[in-house]
């Protein structure tokens, strides 16, 4: 399928798909039988990878982390234990972010209380 169909199927803009391609997250292939254009063609694996990218971004993975994630899932270079360790690292990172955000929230709440009490 061409990029426009891929965009329709995934709900991701062609511009974003090209960005992911330039970032090395996905790869289109030229149809060797067609010599009249330089269009890239995409397969079902690309659809799966784009779905993984969207999900990974939604839970806070960076582009570099997503690249590692795709390598882990699609290259079979990573064992089950390594895949689990990769996911555990993100869970630890998210737990720390949650802790930091709660501390920030408590601090802001205290500032708000100080303002209401006329302390500042």
Secondary structure, 3 states (H helix, E strand, C coil): CCHHHHHHHHCCCHHHHHHHHHCCCCCCEECCCCCCCCCEECCHHHHHHHHHHHHHHHCCCCHHHHHHHHHHHHCCCCCHHHHHHHHHHHHHHHHHHHHHHHHHHHHHHHHHHHHHCCCC
